[in-house]
Amino acid sequence: MIILLFICTECLSVNNPDEEELREEALEAIPGDTKGIVTHVTDGDTFTVELEDGEEEYVRLISVNAPETCHYNSISNCEPEPFSEEAVAFTRETLQGETVYLEQDELERDQNGYMLFYVYLESTEMYQSMLLREGLAEVAVNEPNIKYQQELKESAEQAKTDSKGIWQQ
């Protein structure tokens, strides 16, 4: 009986795709066509990424605005906004050193020359949604970059409902 069970289990595993194939399929489903590694987190919605071609670019997340923090190019009397440190810590913990997949919308760069992207993790989750669900950013409407506006608003609404982060009472 034990031998029969072992044989059946082996037969089933032969017919199932292995984990690596499933992972590859999931990564192919990510909308972004640019890939890179996050090398430095500036604040909750801005970081530096090394692209596949070796170039480094400043990246700003499309459609979210995290609380502002003070850094090297801030005014001298800068006061960090509430939850800015938490937003930076969450972004650093989640993205620093990680491979990310980047998807552009209509505008390629902001007024500061930063590249504008929707950012996806290898888990295929959009980082903007994660940040919003934690209550560490708010939705920022930046037309014409509005491709995922409804999805992002729903993520922010969840944080408001749960009184998370900037939505705490």
Secondary structure, 3 states (H helix, E strand, C coil): CHHHHHHHHHHHHHHCCCHHHHHHHHHHCCCCCEEEEEEEEEECCEEEEEECCCCEEEEEECCEECCCCCCCCCCCCCCCCCCHHHHHHHHHHHHCCCEEEEECCCCCECCCCCEEEEEECCCCCEHHHHHHHCCCCEECCECCECCCHHHHHHHHHHHHHCCCHHHCC
